[in-house]
Amino acid sequence: MRNLNHVSLYAFTARAIHSQVAIIGGGTAGLNVSAQLVRDGHYIPQQIRVFEPYKMHAYQTGWTLVGGGMCKADQTMKPMEKVLPKNVCLSDCPVVKIDPEQNTIVTMDGQKYTYDQLIVASGVQRDYASIKGALEQLNNPEAPVGSIYYYRYAQKIDKMIREFEGGKLIFSEPPTKCEGIPSNIVFLTHERLSARNVKCDFHVYKANDSIFGIPKYSEILGELAHEKGLHCHLKKRLIEVQDHKVIFEDVETKQQYTSDYDFLHIVPPQKPAAFIAESGLGDSDGYVNVHPNTLQHVRYANVWALGDCSSLPTSKTAAAVMAQTPILIKNLIRTWKMKLPPLPEYEGYTSCPVYTSNKKVLLAEFKYNKQLDETFPVFQSSDSKLMYLMKKHFFPFAYWQLMVRGLWGGRDGIRLFKGV
Ligand SMILES: Cc1cc2nc3c(=O)[nH]c(=O)nc-3n(C[C@H](O)[C@H](O)[C@H](O)COP(=O)(O)OP(=O)(O)OC[C@H]3O[C@@H](n4cnc5c(N)ncnc54)[C@H](O)[C@@H]3O)c2cc1C
């Protein structure tokens, strides 16, 4: 009660704080945009404000490796103040409301902010709670249930694999916007247990109707799954988790199936933050409704979005963020400072690297309409050792050493600013 009084008094008395550019979210997208805006000299850092409630920035891609026993959780996180460009303003209270008509943002403590340009980069929320009983089992250290989508549950998966002595393993996937990520932990678990000669029965339950949305990669992964004796069940959605028992539902017929398990990996359903829809910025699913090629909001010319929270109809990955960032910045500068129309340059590029073992990776790269867009076609006709070396060693280096300095251009390599 005392807190609430404090909040409303603060809201009443505090003056709005203005920034030329407001960025909601200091995850991969928010960090990359702020770093490139500063590096390219478009804004002095003090004119940019990032809203991010978490003290630590997470390289979520690394959580796959945590679950796979290939890296420690603390290697995937760094304090926000160490990665955010120097002198960029940071507000550590979550945004609860935007008024795009008045160019204002309100944070949970009632503070009001105004902006000239707004970039929404608030990612997605992982909705474990929508699966009945899932959180109870995930939070029970004795229950053999984990998930690479949160670092603590990824640590649990690693421990589960190390201690597993045989039985039935289930991997569940809801409808997902990146099908590569869940496959990683299936193959890595298989590899580690095979190396120990543990007797296993692997079952993958996917809500989607194919192993991977792009036929070429679906075929390659399907063959690998077959070779490794993994059983795939399509169009099945996990709806309930109990002690050593799960309930799935067929996404079409709604018929329910139960199964026992000795090991369960859950991919959580994902959804955008509620403030997006509540502020009138969302599409019918609540994602920030931006033009698929310019990244500009369909109604508000000074609102932009990229990354997982955006409506961009492509697989949601950090690789996609790297391709989206320079286009968003170019269009923001063109429309605001040069009074020119935005350029429709983003074609949906994304990439999903899939560990098929702890020595090889299949690098899937594509763009809108399921078109392949491969950088190294010779190495992408199957899983490859070279792609593994890039994924395991080079990408984390590029993220922590180049991306946070605004120097990483994704597959364009190290970026040298060439102007708008
Ligand atoms: C296990 C796993 C493995 C992955 N593997 C790969 C991979 O191999 N390759 C790849 O390219 N991608 C991979 N990804 C995907 C990649 O991590 C995401 O696509 C990327 O992080 C998206 O960046 P983002 O900034 O949009 O979202 P995030 O990085 O999630 O950042 C969003 C930020 O917004 C903040 N936020 C949320 N709500 C608010 C609010 N109300 N106010 C203020 N701030 C808010 C959050 O705290 C968060 O820090 C993986 C993801 C996971 C979970």
The ligand as an SDF file (V2000), in Angstrom:
LIG
                    3D

 53 58  0  0  0  0  0  0  0  0999 V2000
   17.6450  -20.9350  -26.0630 C   0  0  0  0  0  0  0  0  0  0  0  0
   17.7510  -19.9560  -27.2080 C   0  0  0  0  0  0  0  0  0  0  0  0
   18.6180  -20.2040  -28.2530 C   0  0  0  0  0  0  0  0  0  0  0  0
   18.7340  -19.3220  -29.3020 C   0  0  0  0  0  0  0  0  0  0  0  0
   19.6020  -19.6110  -30.3230 N   0  0  0  0  0  0  0  0  0  0  0  0
   19.7610  -18.7210  -31.3350 C   0  0  0  0  0  0  0  0  0  0  0  0
   20.7310  -18.9590  -32.3690 C   0  0  0  0  0  0  0  0  0  0  0  0
   21.4220  -19.9700  -32.3790 O   0  0  0  0  0  0  0  0  0  0  0  0
   20.8540  -18.0360  -33.3450 N   0  0  0  0  0  0  0  0  0  0  0  0
   20.1230  -16.8810  -33.3540 C   0  0  0  0  0  0  0  0  0  0  0  0
   20.3160  -16.0620  -34.2600 O   0  0  0  0  0  0  0  0  0  0  0  0
   19.1760  -16.6370  -32.4140 N   0  0  0  0  0  0  0  0  0  0  0  0
   18.9870  -17.5150  -31.3980 C   0  0  0  0  0  0  0  0  0  0  0  0
   18.0560  -17.2780  -30.4080 N   0  0  0  0  0  0  0  0  0  0  0  0
   17.1090  -16.1520  -30.5580 C   0  0  0  0  0  0  0  0  0  0  0  0
   17.6560  -14.8240  -30.0770 C   0  0  0  0  0  0  0  0  0  0  0  0
   18.1960  -14.9200  -28.7800 O   0  0  0  0  0  0  0  0  0  0  0  0
   16.5210  -13.8100  -30.0990 C   0  0  0  0  0  0  0  0  0  0  0  0
   15.9300  -13.7870  -31.3800 O   0  0  0  0  0  0  0  0  0  0  0  0
   17.0400  -12.4150  -29.7600 C   0  0  0  0  0  0  0  0  0  0  0  0
   17.4900  -12.3680  -28.4390 O   0  0  0  0  0  0  0  0  0  0  0  0
   15.9410  -11.3790  -29.9850 C   0  0  0  0  0  0  0  0  0  0  0  0
   16.3730  -10.1290  -29.5600 O   0  0  0  0  0  0  0  0  0  0  0  0
   15.3060   -9.0730  -28.9850 P   0  0  0  0  0  0  0  0  0  0  0  0
   16.1030   -7.9110  -28.5820 O   0  0  0  0  0  0  0  0  0  0  0  0
   14.2060   -8.9360  -29.9440 O   0  0  0  0  0  0  0  0  0  0  0  0
   14.7130   -9.7990  -27.6940 O   0  0  0  0  0  0  0  0  0  0  0  0
   15.4770  -10.0640  -26.3240 P   0  0  0  0  0  0  0  0  0  0  0  0
   16.9130  -10.3210  -26.5750 O   0  0  0  0  0  0  0  0  0  0  0  0
   14.6700  -11.0910  -25.6190 O   0  0  0  0  0  0  0  0  0  0  0  0
   15.3960   -8.6730  -25.5480 O   0  0  0  0  0  0  0  0  0  0  0  0
   14.1810   -8.0660  -25.1790 C   0  0  0  0  0  0  0  0  0  0  0  0
   14.4590   -7.1700  -23.9900 C   0  0  0  0  0  0  0  0  0  0  0  0
   13.3180   -6.3510  -23.7450 O   0  0  0  0  0  0  0  0  0  0  0  0
   13.1650   -6.2050  -22.3630 C   0  0  0  0  0  0  0  0  0  0  0  0
   11.7780   -5.8670  -22.0520 N   0  0  0  0  0  0  0  0  0  0  0  0
   10.6940   -6.6800  -22.1290 C   0  0  0  0  0  0  0  0  0  0  0  0
    9.5970   -6.0250  -21.7300 N   0  0  0  0  0  0  0  0  0  0  0  0
    9.9890   -4.7690  -21.3950 C   0  0  0  0  0  0  0  0  0  0  0  0
    9.3020   -3.6330  -20.8850 C   0  0  0  0  0  0  0  0  0  0  0  0
    7.9900   -3.6610  -20.6350 N   0  0  0  0  0  0  0  0  0  0  0  0
   10.0070   -2.5040  -20.6320 N   0  0  0  0  0  0  0  0  0  0  0  0
   11.3570   -2.4570  -20.8840 C   0  0  0  0  0  0  0  0  0  0  0  0
   12.0570   -3.5250  -21.3520 N   0  0  0  0  0  0  0  0  0  0  0  0
   11.3760   -4.6620  -21.6100 C   0  0  0  0  0  0  0  0  0  0  0  0
   13.5600   -7.5880  -21.8090 C   0  0  0  0  0  0  0  0  0  0  0  0
   13.9430   -7.4990  -20.4460 O   0  0  0  0  0  0  0  0  0  0  0  0
   14.7020   -7.9780  -22.7140 C   0  0  0  0  0  0  0  0  0  0  0  0
   15.9780   -7.6560  -22.1740 O   0  0  0  0  0  0  0  0  0  0  0  0
   17.9370  -18.1350  -29.3170 C   0  0  0  0  0  0  0  0  0  0  0  0
   17.0580  -17.8700  -28.2510 C   0  0  0  0  0  0  0  0  0  0  0  0
   16.9670  -18.7730  -27.1930 C   0  0  0  0  0  0  0  0  0  0  0  0
   16.0230  -18.4850  -26.0480 C   0  0  0  0  0  0  0  0  0  0  0  0
  1  2  1  0
  2  3  1  0
  2 52  2  0
  3  4  2  0
  4  5  1  0
  4 50  1  0
  5  6  2  0
  6  7  1  0
  6 13  1  0
  7  8  2  0
  7  9  1  0
  9 10  1  0
 10 11  2  0
 10 12  1  0
 12 13  2  0
 13 14  1  0
 14 15  1  0
 14 50  1  0
 15 16  1  0
 16 17  1  0
 16 18  1  0
 18 19  1  0
 18 20  1  0
 20 21  1  0
 20 22  1  0
 22 23  1  0
 23 24  1  0
 24 25  2  0
 24 26  1  0
 24 27  1  0
 27 28  1  0
 28 29  2  0
 28 30  1  0
 28 31  1  0
 31 32  1  0
 32 33  1  0
 33 34  1  0
 33 48  1  0
 34 35  1  0
 35 36  1  0
 35 46  1  0
 36 37  1  0
 36 45  1  0
 37 38  2  0
 38 39  1  0
 39 40  1  0
 39 45  2  0
 40 41  1  0
 40 42  2  0
 42 43  1  0
 43 44  2  0
 44 45  1  0
 46 47  1  0
 46 48  1  0
 48 49  1  0
 50 51  2  0
 51 52  1  0
 52 53  1  0
M  END
$$$$
